[in-house]
């Protein structure tokens, strides 16, 4: 055995390693940044676990010099000099060093962090749990087999030293509703570590070579780690979805009651309940099955051939370039890419040549990013700004290069974005409210039904009749029509929104849209026309110059390469403003097309109009400002009509002007020209080999052209209308802050509180939530940051959040939002996740959707609250009557008939209208709101029933067996009319029938239901059911009773509004 320890150069410890008896060296590296202490590397050898008792006994004790007896030496080091002196070629260093523990004190973080350094093999003989505490899984090579060999007993301790160390290294930016999960921390730490590592060290991390993996090793890793897909999601089977839909709380009640009805030989009632269950289950199953398809799109992400370098041969390994499917790429592969290629995983660049990458799929920014292999990143660089790391799902715009695959599948950064996709959302406030109603009704049902069964059986001694009566009471207590009425309201809302060019995929989203109080929108295309227009043509001093426009126009007019929107904008500006530049007097000799390396386009033009000041041959160039200025040596002074050398002051003046214009939200390009010699132009036109650098040089910088993506004419009005309805708009965009604030000011969104994604990353949890709450514009956001903003608004702000997006980068926020909205032109994954799809990207459509949502929500809540109040009041009254009278207040058949007539009549609620005041503000359903509403208004119904009961007892003496049919008839009509009229009292905060009248369908339903109920005792069917005729005096009593009910109910309503500031 020999130690591989080497000396320290300056503040750097080179390598401490160990070589086992079979000669295999396995390196596991962990870095400390210079400003936190020394850059260190931990190396542990892989070895069979043959435990030595003396090492075990010392390693399991506290690591101090006194207890280790020279086998393990501990040393406290407070400076790089002390570390070098102790670990260098110092002759006093113990020869029997097995392990050493150093404590570093950071200038930034005063709390110490420990690092184990091993210089020989005994550390691998430590207990397995001891080794597992030294390094977490994600710091080990990407091989599950190797991980399992080295660490047999994984631990779930979250305070391992490496976690503490990484928190010091990377400023652990944790925030809830923004806190990274453990998997995210692993991915982030892994990418940062490799971005800061030398290329040779990166190969050691992923156990690969510069020749690439062998075919055998690649196949083994593919079998071990599985296919390279960013999301591993187990989709529920259809029968699982059906099972969940069947066992909905109210369906359980109906199923139990239907079974009991069949047992009690009441088949009609049992069949009715089963039909209602069938309708409810079918609708819910369809919705759940449709929404589960969203994650499938991601699992079938991109299937395309990837060019991979692998090695073959047993003695002399040859490098071969092969094409493999993206799903078959493994960690350790070397990929070769060119323009148009997608990155199949997270890549550490090995070589690059003018590489330009689009990260729009992750960031939403349309601007490209330069990447280079020849750089070592700093830990302060934002993750997506790392220059030597390319991410899965992004693509090459221009340039070439090679890279080492360091992460695939679920270990990639992209997988952290989509880890929540397709998972079931938590129940919304309405579902929670229904759950509260379910528990309330179950509790009341168990108590009241049991009492009624005992009382009825004790008096009649008829078990079947008693059980049937108890079932009837339970049926009366259960809002049987709730699933049907809820879905009828939602379906009606969906049809209304379809007329406004909104396709509703999830019916429940209509209800949520009615409760929405915050709408998060992307800038591009939502607020703007997504179509640039030219604004101005300026010289170096910012003054308008026609000459700048002339040459920009000629460049756009004569270029034959693909015309971009900016070219169209220049041509439109010239034609619409009446400029006459007479392009017919010019002829084109040649063209240097645009590419993403030069980022400019040049045309060579000639005019023979000797009377013109523009006579001659010119090269006209326009493009990215810095790239145009790169080939300029002169600038034109328009005031003096002369050309002067482009000085450093001129250069800085142009940059300052560009920055000022960019801060105003304008896009800037440069324009330059140079007069060509006759011979040079002829050689070019004759097709001889042309050096672009020789032509695009020593040019005269004329000025700049500015563009702006204007806001839509309808955006400002739509945002104002949303604000009037209590919906606040927040802009969440990947674009620059200056551009976002410019657009927001144009459409009337406040820009007092703005924030960028990198700034959000630095905030702690509380500050993050407070900032998100106040900010109206959040720019340069990554998809994960958009998700966390939405989650923060939901959890901490208790808001109902809508999100409008149409790109892959919006999919996380769409999946998390209460109401997810996309457009028909959006990408497939965005449309699949959306609850609502707009056929035109116009915010006015959303305004109409909010109105429909509030109408739907309001009508649904009418039935929910009305049914709970009426049913609870009715059952309590039945309980009182059962106790007082010797006979049943109503027979089971009479009770079920009353409940059926009343329930059918309430379907018309879906066609009712809402007060204008109600539609102006968002509303939410809550447990406390429901309970308070019931406690205030429920006793009024019970009071009405008890008054009727006392009137029948004292005035008509209807408490003997002789008057039983009379009592049944009177109680049946009063109960049916009361339940029918309740809806008119609670449907509005105004005085019913005076200040506000219900819709005609509801009025007609009320009249029809009341007429059927009053007429039934006078019909042959009424006689069969056990009814008798009623005197006119009783109907006079009912008129007085209901007038009193409406009066008392209106007083209670006003008191309720006075206390809680709103109705319903």
QUIMORA-V152885 format. One record per residue. N is the residue number from 0. SS is DSSP state (2 for helix, 1 for strand, 0 for the rest). PHI is phi in whole degrees, -180 to 180 (999 if undefined). OMEGA is omega as a letter, one per 30 degrees, with the letter a starting at -180 (NA if undefined). Layout:
N_SS_PHI_OMEGA, N_SS_PHI_OMEGA
This chain:
0_0_999_l, 1_0_-144_a, 2_1_-86_l, 3_0_-101_a, 4_0_-67_l, 5_0_-123_a, 6_0_-75_a, 7_1_-106_l, 8_1_-98_a, 9_0_62_a, 10_0_-99_a, 11_1_-116_l, 12_1_-93_a, 13_0_-70_a, 14_0_-158_l, 15_0_-123_a, 16_0_-137_l, 17_1_-152_a, 18_0_-120_a, 19_0_-87_a, 20_0_-69_l, 21_0_-92_l, 22_0_78_a, 23_0_-104_a, 24_0_-110_l, 25_0_-114_a, 26_0_-107_l, 27_0_-126_a, 28_0_-113_l, 29_0_-139_a, 30_0_-105_l, 31_0_-113_a, 32_0_-75_a, 33_2_-58_a, 34_2_-79_l, 35_2_-115_a, 36_0_135_a, 37_0_-96_l, 38_1_-77_a, 39_0_-117_l, 40_0_-132_l, 41_0_-100_a, 42_0_-128_l, 43_0_-128_a, 44_0_-84_l, 45_0_-90_a, 46_0_-154_l, 47_0_-65_a, 48_0_-87_l, 49_0_-102_a, 50_0_-78_l, 51_0_-100_a, 52_2_-63_a, 53_2_-71_l, 54_2_-72_l, 55_2_-60_a, 56_2_-65_l, 57_2_-83_a, 58_2_-70_a, 59_0_-83_l, 60_0_-88_l, 61_0_-65_a, 62_0_-82_l, 63_0_-138_a, 64_2_-58_a, 65_2_-71_a, 66_2_-97_a, 67_2_-95_l, 68_0_53_l, 69_0_84_l, 70_0_-76_l, 71_1_-124_a, 72_1_-108_l, 73_1_-106_a, 74_0_-143_l, 75_0_-93_a, 76_0_-120_a, 77_0_-107_a, 78_0_-154_l, 79_2_-60_a, 80_2_-64_l, 81_2_-65_l, 82_2_-64_a, 83_2_-65_a, 84_2_-64_a, 85_2_-82_a, 86_2_-98_a, 87_0_-80_a, 88_0_-87_a, 89_0_-70_a, 90_0_-72_a, 91_0_-84_a, 92_0_-66_a, 93_0_-59_a, 94_0_-80_a, 95_0_-98_a, 96_0_-66_l, 97_0_-102_a, 98_1_-157_l, 99_1_-138_l, 100_1_-119_l, 101_1_-113_l, 102_1_-117_a, 103_1_-106_l, 104_0_-113_a, 105_0_-84_l, 106_0_-69_a, 107_0_-89_a, 108_0_-112_a, 109_0_-67_a, 110_0_-73_a, 111_0_-75_l, 112_1_-131_a, 113_1_-105_l, 114_1_-140_l, 115_1_-90_l, 116_1_-116_a, 117_1_-115_a, 118_0_-120_l, 119_0_-160_a, 120_2_-76_a, 121_2_-56_a, 122_2_-63_l, 123_2_-76_l, 124_2_-94_l, 125_0_-70_l, 126_0_-57_a, 127_2_-61_l, 128_2_-66_l, 129_2_-69_l, 130_2_-64_a, 131_2_-66_l, 132_2_-80_a, 133_2_-78_a, 134_0_-138_l, 135_0_-75_a, 136_2_-57_a, 137_2_-74_l, 138_2_-89_l, 139_0_-92_l, 140_0_-58_a, 141_0_-78_l, 142_0_-149_a, 143_2_-63_l, 144_2_-62_l, 145_2_-64_l, 146_2_-62_a, 147_2_-67_l, 148_2_-71_a, 149_2_-77_a, 150_0_-123_a, 151_0_-82_a, 152_0_-119_a, 153_0_-68_l, 154_0_-119_a, 155_0_-102_l, 156_0_-62_a, 157_0_-95_a, 158_0_-109_l, 159_0_-55_l, 160_2_-57_a, 161_2_-59_l, 162_2_-67_l, 163_2_-64_a, 164_2_-64_a, 165_2_-67_l, 166_2_-65_l, 167_2_-70_a, 168_2_-67_a, 169_0_-114_l, 170_0_57_l, 171_0_3_a, 172_0_-91_a, 173_0_-100_l, 174_0_-155_a, 175_0_-81_a, 176_0_70_a, 177_0_-174_l, 178_0_-83_l, 179_0_-77_l, 180_0_-76_l, 181_2_-62_l, 182_2_-65_l, 183_2_-63_l, 184_2_-60_l, 185_2_-64_a, 186_2_-64_a, 187_2_-61_a, 188_2_-64_l, 189_2_-62_a, 190_2_-67_l, 191_2_-63_a, 192_2_-62_a, 193_2_-73_l, 194_2_-67_a, 195_0_-96_a, 196_0_-103_l, 197_0_-67_a, 198_2_-61_a, 199_2_-61_a, 200_2_-70_l, 201_2_-62_l, 202_2_-60_l, 203_2_-67_l, 204_2_-59_a, 205_2_-97_l, 206_0_56_l, 207_0_-132_l, 208_0_-131_l, 209_0_-68_l, 210_0_-87_a, 211_0_98_l, 212_0_-81_l, 213_1_-77_l, 214_2_-63_a, 215_2_-65_a, 216_2_-67_l, 217_2_-63_l, 218_2_-65_l, 219_2_-64_a, 220_2_-67_l, 221_2_-66_l, 222_2_-65_a, 223_2_-74_a, 224_2_-101_l, 225_0_86_a, 226_0_-66_a, 227_0_-86_l, 228_0_-126_a, 229_0_-73_a, 230_0_-141_l, 231_0_-106_a, 232_0_-130_l, 233_0_-92_a, 234_0_-78_l, 235_0_-68_l, 236_0_-72_a, 237_2_-63_a, 238_2_-72_l, 239_2_-69_l, 240_2_-65_l, 241_2_-65_l, 242_2_-62_l, 243_2_-64_l, 244_2_-69_a, 245_2_-69_a, 246_0_-95_l, 247_0_-80_a, 248_2_-48_a, 249_2_-73_l, 250_2_-66_l, 251_2_-61_l, 252_2_-60_a, 253_2_-65_l, 254_2_-64_l, 255_2_-62_a, 256_2_-66_l, 257_2_-66_l, 258_2_-63_l, 259_2_-65_l, 260_2_-65_l, 261_2_-65_l, 262_2_-64_a, 263_0_-84_l, 264_0_64_l, 265_0_-113_a, 266_2_-61_a, 267_2_-56_l, 268_2_-65_l, 269_2_-63_l, 270_2_-66_l, 271_2_-60_a, 272_2_-65_l, 273_2_-66_l, 274_2_-63_l, 275_2_-63_l, 276_2_-64_a, 277_2_-61_l, 278_2_-63_a, 279_2_-64_a, 280_2_-65_a, 281_2_-62_a, 282_2_-65_a, 283_2_-68_l, 284_2_-61_a, 285_2_-63_a, 286_2_-66_a, 287_2_-65_a, 288_2_-67_l, 289_2_-68_a, 290_2_-71_a, 291_0_-73_a, 292_0_-77_a, 293_2_-60_a, 294_2_-69_l, 295_2_-61_l, 296_2_-61_a, 297_2_-74_a, 298_2_-66_l, 299_0_-103_a, 300_0_-50_a, 301_0_-124_l, 302_0_-110_a, 303_0_-151_a, 304_1_-71_l, 305_1_-118_l, 306_1_-84_a, 307_1_-124_l, 308_1_-98_l, 309_1_-132_a, 310_1_-115_a, 311_1_-143_a, 312_0_110_a, 313_0_-89_a, 314_0_-94_l, 315_0_-108_a, 316_0_-81_l, 317_1_-100_l, 318_1_-86_a, 319_1_-124_l, 320_1_-103_a, 321_1_-128_l, 322_1_-105_l, 323_1_-127_l, 324_1_-70_a, 325_2_-55_a, 326_2_-67_a, 327_2_-100_l, 328_0_-74_a, 329_0_-124_l, 330_0_-64_a, 331_0_105_l, 332_0_-69_l, 333_1_-103_a, 334_1_-107_l, 335_1_-115_a, 336_1_-132_a, 337_0_-146_a, 338_0_-53_l, 339_0_97_a, 340_0_-78_l, 341_1_-94_l, 342_0_-81_a, 343_0_-82_l, 344_0_-167_l, 345_1_-76_a, 346_1_-120_l, 347_1_-99_a, 348_1_-65_l, 349_1_-103_l, 350_1_-149_l, 351_1_-155_l, 352_1_-134_l, 353_1_48_a, 354_1_-83_l, 355_1_-123_a, 356_1_-124_l, 357_1_-100_l, 358_0_-109_a, 359_2_-61_a, 360_2_-66_l, 361_2_-103_a, 362_2_-106_a, 363_0_84_l, 364_0_-80_l, 365_0_-79_a, 366_0_-73_a, 367_0_-86_a, 368_1_-129_l, 369_1_-81_l, 370_1_-125_l, 371_0_-149_a, 372_0_-86_a, 373_0_-87_l, 374_0_-161_l, 375_0_-115_a, 376_0_-77_l, 377_0_-103_a, 378_0_-70_l, 379_0_-82_a, 380_0_-72_l, 381_0_-57_a, 382_2_-55_a, 383_2_-75_l, 384_2_-98_l, 385_0_-62_a, 386_0_-81_a, 387_0_-102_l, 388_1_-119_l, 389_1_-113_a, 390_0_-108_l, 391_0_-59_l, 392_0_94_l, 393_0_-86_a, 394_1_-140_a, 395_1_-83_l, 396_1_-90_l, 397_1_-154_a, 398_1_90_a, 399_1_-136_l, 400_1_170_l, 401_1_-131_a, 402_1_-153_l, 403_1_-99_l, 404_1_-73_a, 405_1_-106_l, 406_1_-150_l, 407_0_-134_l, 408_2_55_a, 409_2_-75_l, 410_2_-93_a, 411_0_-86_l, 412_2_-62_a, 413_2_-63_a, 414_2_-66_l, 415_2_-67_l, 416_2_-69_a, 417_0_-107_a, 418_0_-64_a, 419_0_-96_a, 420_0_-65_l, 421_0_85_l, 422_0_-76_a, 423_0_-68_l, 424_0_-75_l, 425_0_-67_a, 426_0_-63_l, 427_0_-81_a, 428_2_-62_a, 429_2_-66_l, 430_2_-63_l, 431_2_-64_l, 432_2_-64_l, 433_2_-64_l, 434_2_-64_l, 435_2_-64_l, 436_2_-61_a, 437_2_-59_a, 438_2_-65_l, 439_2_-64_a, 440_2_-66_l, 441_2_-62_a, 442_2_-63_a, 443_2_-65_a, 444_2_-63_a, 445_2_-63_a, 446_2_-76_a, 447_2_-69_a, 448_2_-63_l, 449_2_-64_l, 450_2_-62_a, 451_2_-66_l, 452_2_-63_a, 453_2_-64_a, 454_2_-65_a, 455_2_-66_a, 456_2_-70_a, 457_2_-68_a, 458_2_-93_a, 459_2_-102_a, 460_0_57_l, 461_0_-113_a, 462_2_-66_a, 463_2_-63_l, 464_2_-67_a, 465_2_-67_l, 466_2_-68_l, 467_2_-66_l, 468_2_-66_l, 469_2_-64_l, 470_2_-64_l, 471_2_-64_l, 472_2_-65_l, 473_2_-62_l, 474_2_-65_l, 475_2_-67_a, 476_2_-75_a, 477_0_-84_l, 478_0_-74_a, 479_0_-62_a, 480_0_-86_a, 481_2_-58_l, 482_2_-60_a, 483_2_-68_a, 484_2_-69_l, 485_2_-59_a, 486_2_-72_l, 487_2_-66_l, 488_2_-61_a, 489_2_-67_a, 490_2_-65_l, 491_2_-64_l, 492_2_-64_l, 493_2_-64_l, 494_2_-65_l, 495_2_-66_l, 496_2_-71_l, 497_2_-64_l, 498_2_-67_l, 499_0_-94_l, 500_0_64_l, 501_1_-123_l, 502_1_-98_a, 503_1_-97_l, 504_0_-88_a, 505_0_-113_a, 506_0_-61_a, 507_2_-66_a, 508_2_-67_l, 509_2_-63_l, 510_2_-62_l, 511_2_-67_l, 512_2_-64_l, 513_2_-67_l, 514_2_-92_a, 515_0_-61_l, 516_0_-122_l, 517_1_-135_l, 518_1_-117_l, 519_1_-96_a, 520_1_-132_l, 521_0_-84_a, 522_0_-72_a, 523_0_-64_l, 524_0_80_l, 525_0_-88_l, 526_0_-97_a, 527_1_-111_a, 528_1_-80_a, 529_1_56_a, 530_1_-150_a, 531_1_-67_l, 532_1_-124_l, 533_1_-77_a, 534_1_-109_a, 535_1_-156_l, 536_1_-134_a, 537_1_-123_l, 538_0_-88_a, 539_0_-66_a, 540_0_-95_l, 541_0_89_l, 542_0_-101_a, 543_1_-64_l, 544_0_-135_a, 545_2_-68_a, 546_2_-62_l, 547_2_-61_l, 548_2_-66_a, 549_2_-58_a, 550_2_-75_l, 551_2_-64_l, 552_2_-64_a, 553_2_-62_l, 554_2_-63_a, 555_2_-70_a, 556_2_-69_a, 557_2_-94_a, 558_0_-67_a, 559_0_-101_l, 560_0_-65_a, 561_0_-53_l, 562_0_-83_a, 563_0_-97_a, 564_2_-55_l, 565_2_-67_l, 566_2_-64_l, 567_2_-61_l, 568_2_-66_l, 569_2_-65_a, 570_2_-62_a, 571_2_-64_a, 572_2_-64_a, 573_2_-65_a, 574_2_-67_a, 575_2_-74_a, 576_0_-102_l, 577_0_78_l, 578_0_-71_a, 579_0_-122_a, 580_0_-96_l, 581_0_48_l, 582_2_-63_a, 583_2_-66_l, 584_2_-83_l, 585_0_-112_l, 586_1_-129_a, 587_1_-92_l, 588_1_-100_a, 589_1_-163_a, 590_1_-151_l, 591_1_-110_a, 592_0_-67_l, 593_0_-70_l, 594_0_-145_a, 595_0_-82_l, 596_0_-89_l, 597_0_-77_l, 598_0_59_l, 599_1_-157_l, 600_1_-133_a, 601_1_-129_l, 602_1_-127_l, 603_1_-107_a, 604_1_-121_l, 605_1_-142_l, 606_1_-135_a, 607_0_-107_l, 608_0_-79_a, 609_0_-68_l, 610_0_-83_a, 611_0_-96_l, 612_0_-70_a, 613_0_-98_a, 614_0_-62_l, 615_1_127_a, 616_1_-117_a, 617_1_-133_l, 618_1_-103_a, 619_1_-114_a, 620_1_-123_l, 621_1_-143_a, 622_1_165_l, 623_1_-55_a, 624_2_-56_a, 625_2_-65_l, 626_2_-70_l, 627_2_-70_l, 628_2_-66_l, 629_2_-63_a, 630_0_-104_a, 631_1_-103_l, 632_1_-118_a, 633_1_-135_l, 634_1_-139_a, 635_1_-96_l, 636_1_-97_a, 637_0_-69_a, 638_0_-68_a, 639_0_-98_a, 640_0_53_l, 641_1_-147_l, 642_1_-106_l, 643_1_-126_a, 644_1_-65_l, 645_0_-76_a, 646_0_-83_l, 647_2_-64_l, 648_2_-67_l, 649_2_-62_a, 650_2_-60_a, 651_2_-69_l, 652_2_-63_l, 653_2_-66_l, 654_2_-64_l, 655_2_-65_l, 656_2_-63_l, 657_2_-63_l, 658_2_-66_l, 659_2_-63_l, 660_2_-68_l, 661_2_-64_l, 662_2_-66_l, 663_0_-87_l, 664_0_87_a, 665_0_-101_l, 666_1_-96_a, 667_1_-123_l, 668_1_-130_a, 669_1_-104_l, 670_1_-131_a, 671_1_-144_l, 672_1_-139_l, 673_1_-154_l, 674_1_-79_a, 675_0_-97_l, 676_0_-71_a, 677_2_-61_a, 678_2_-65_a, 679_2_-63_l, 680_2_-68_a, 681_2_-68_l, 682_2_-61_a, 683_2_-66_a, 684_2_-72_l, 685_0_-81_l, 686_0_87_l, 687_0_-67_a, 688_0_-62_a, 689_0_-114_l, 690_0_-96_a, 691_2_-60_a, 692_2_-66_a, 693_2_-75_a, 694_2_-90_l, 695_0_-83_a, 696_0_-151_l, 697_0_48_a, 698_1_-88_l, 699_1_-100_l, 700_1_-78_a, 701_1_-90_a, 702_1_169_a, 703_1_-131_l, 704_1_-114_a, 705_1_-113_a, 706_1_-133_l, 707_1_-149_l, 708_1_-89_a, 709_1_-72_l, 710_1_-69_l, 711_0_-69_l, 712_2_-61_a, 713_2_-86_a, 714_2_-65_a, 715_2_-63_l, 716_2_-65_a, 717_2_-64_l, 718_2_-65_l, 719_2_-65_l, 720_2_-65_l, 721_2_-65_l, 722_2_-62_l, 723_2_-63_a, 724_0_-98_l, 725_0_81_l, 726_0_-105_l, 727_1_-88_a, 728_1_-101_l, 729_1_-124_a, 730_1_-97_l, 731_1_-117_a, 732_0_-137_l, 733_0_-90_a, 734_0_-75_a, 735_0_-67_a, 736_2_-68_a, 737_2_-62_a, 738_2_-68_a, 739_2_-65_a, 740_2_-68_l, 741_2_-61_a, 742_2_-65_a, 743_2_-64_l, 744_2_-64_a, 745_2_-66_a, 746_2_-101_l, 747_0_92_l, 748_0_-87_a, 749_0_-63_l, 750_0_-117_l, 751_0_-67_a, 752_0_-116_l, 753_1_-128_a, 754_1_-157_l, 755_1_-112_l, 756_2_-59_l, 757_2_-58_l, 758_2_-70_l, 759_2_-61_a, 760_2_-61_a, 761_0_-88_a, 762_0_-89_l, 763_0_-79_a, 764_2_-60_a, 765_2_-66_l, 766_2_-65_l, 767_2_-60_a, 768_2_-62_a, 769_2_-67_l, 770_2_-67_l, 771_2_-63_l, 772_2_-64_a, 773_2_-87_a, 774_0_-69_l, 775_0_-108_l, 776_1_-130_l, 777_1_-125_a, 778_1_-113_a, 779_0_53_l, 780_0_-90_l, 781_0_-84_l, 782_2_-57_a, 783_2_-68_l, 784_2_-67_l, 785_2_-61_l, 786_2_-60_a, 787_2_-70_l, 788_2_-64_l, 789_2_-62_a, 790_2_-65_l, 791_2_-64_l, 792_2_-63_a, 793_2_-75_a, 794_2_-82_a, 795_0_-88_a, 796_0_-81_a, 797_0_56_l, 798_0_-101_l, 799_0_-96_a, 800_1_-109_l, 801_1_-105_l, 802_1_-135_l, 803_1_-109_l, 804_0_-154_a, 805_0_-138_a, 806_0_-116_l, 807_2_-60_a, 808_2_-69_l, 809_2_-96_a, 810_2_-64_l, 811_2_-64_l, 812_2_-65_l, 813_2_-61_a, 814_2_-67_a, 815_2_-89_a, 816_0_-66_l, 817_0_-66_l, 818_1_-127_l, 819_1_-102_a, 820_1_-126_l, 821_1_-134_a, 822_1_-122_a, 823_0_-67_l, 824_0_-91_a, 825_0_-74_l, 826_0_-71_a, 827_2_-61_a, 828_2_-67_l, 829_2_-68_a, 830_2_-69_l, 831_2_-68_a, 832_2_-82_a, 833_0_-72_l, 834_0_-84_a, 835_1_-133_l, 836_1_-118_l, 837_1_-90_l, 838_0_-80_l, 839_0_-146_a, 840_0_-84_a, 841_0_-133_a, 842_2_-66_l, 843_2_-64_l, 844_2_-64_l, 845_2_-68_l, 846_2_-60_l, 847_2_-63_l, 848_2_-64_l, 849_2_-62_l, 850_2_-63_l, 851_2_-64_a, 852_2_-64_a, 853_2_-72_l, 854_2_-64_l, 855_2_-65_a, 856_2_-63_a, 857_2_-63_l, 858_2_-67_l, 859_2_-64_a, 860_2_-66_l, 861_2_-58_a, 862_2_-69_a, 863_2_-59_a, 864_2_-72_l, 865_2_-65_a, 866_2_-68_l, 867_2_-66_a, 868_2_-64_a, 869_2_-66_a, 870_2_-69_l, 871_2_-65_l, 872_2_-62_a, 873_2_-65_a, 874_2_-68_l, 875_2_-63_l, 876_2_-65_l, 877_2_-62_l, 878_2_-63_l, 879_2_-64_a, 880_2_-65_l, 881_2_-65_l, 882_2_-71_a, 883_2_-80_a, 884_0_-99_a, 885_0_-80_a, 886_0_-118_l, 887_0_-67_l, 888_0_-59_l, 889_0_-143_l, 890_0_-72_a, 891_2_-60_a, 892_2_-66_l, 893_2_-64_a, 894_2_-66_l, 895_2_-67_l, 896_2_-65_l, 897_2_-60_a, 898_2_-65_a, 899_2_-68_a, 900_2_-61_a, 901_2_-66_a, 902_2_-66_l, 903_2_-62_a, 904_2_-67_a, 905_2_-83_l, 906_2_-60_a, 907_2_-66_l, 908_2_-59_a, 909_2_-60_a, 910_2_-103_a, 911_0_-79_l, 912_0_-106_l, 913_0_-118_l, 914_0_-62_l, 915_2_-60_l, 916_2_-64_a, 917_2_-67_a, 918_2_-71_a, 919_0_-76_a, 920_0_-130_l, 921_0_-74_a, 922_0_-132_l, 923_0_-128_l, 924_0_-101_a, 925_0_-140_l, 926_2_-59_a, 927_2_-67_l, 928_2_-63_l, 929_2_-65_a, 930_2_-64_l, 931_2_-66_l, 932_2_-63_l, 933_2_-67_a, 934_2_-65_a, 935_2_-80_a, 936_2_-101_a, 937_2_-61_a, 938_2_-60_l, 939_2_-66_l, 940_2_-66_l, 941_2_-63_l, 942_2_-61_l, 943_2_-66_l, 944_2_-65_a, 945_2_-66_l, 946_2_-61_l, 947_2_-63_a, 948_2_-60_l, 949_2_-67_l, 950_2_-64_l, 951_2_-67_a, 952_2_-69_a, 953_2_-89_a, 954_0_-85_a, 955_0_-101_a, 956_0_51_a, 957_0_-90_l, 958_0_-128_l, 959_0_-106_l, 960_2_-63_a, 961_2_-66_a, 962_2_-94_a, 963_2_-62_a, 964_2_-64_l, 965_2_-62_a, 966_2_-63_l, 967_2_-58_a, 968_2_-63_a, 969_2_-64_a, 970_2_-68_a, 971_2_-62_a, 972_2_-69_a, 973_2_-62_a, 974_2_-65_a, 975_2_-66_l, 976_2_-66_l, 977_2_-64_a, 978_2_-65_l, 979_2_-72_a, 980_2_-84_a, 981_2_-58_a, 982_2_-59_a, 983_2_-73_l, 984_2_-79_a, 985_2_-93_a, 986_0_-71_a, 987_0_-146_l, 988_0_-82_l, 989_0_-87_l, 990_0_-77_a, 991_1_-64_l, 992_0_68_l, 993_0_-117_l, 994_0_-85_a, 995_1_-151_a, 996_0_-120_a, 997_0_-67_l, 998_0_-67_a, 999_2_-62_l, 1000_2_-60_a, 1001_2_-73_l, 1002_2_-61_a, 1003_2_-63_l, 1004_2_-63_l, 1005_2_-64_a, 1006_2_-64_a, 1007_2_-66_a, 1008_2_-64_l, 1009_2_-65_a, 1010_2_-64_l, 1011_2_-63_a, 1012_2_-64_a, 1013_2_-71_a, 1014_2_-78_a, 1015_2_-56_l, 1016_0_-64_a, 1017_0_-93_a, 1018_0_-105_l, 1019_2_-56_l, 1020_2_-64_l, 1021_2_-64_l, 1022_2_-64_l, 1023_2_-63_a, 1024_0_-80_l, 1025_0_96_l, 1026_0_-94_l, 1027_0_-133_a, 1028_0_-73_a, 1029_0_-116_l, 1030_0_-75_l, 1031_2_-65_a, 1032_2_-59_a, 1033_2_-66_l, 1034_2_-68_l, 1035_2_-63_l, 1036_2_-60_a, 1037_2_-64_l, 1038_2_-60_l, 1039_2_-64_a, 1040_2_-61_a, 1041_2_-74_l, 1042_2_-64_l, 1043_2_-65_l, 1044_2_-62_a, 1045_2_-65_a, 1046_2_-67_l, 1047_2_-64_a, 1048_2_-62_l, 1049_2_-69_l, 1050_2_-64_l, 1051_2_-62_l, 1052_2_-60_a, 1053_2_-65_l, 1054_2_-64_l, 1055_2_-62_l, 1056_2_-65_l, 1057_2_-64_a, 1058_2_-81_a, 1059_2_-102_l, 1060_0_67_l, 1061_0_-161_a, 1062_0_-114_a, 1063_0_58_NA
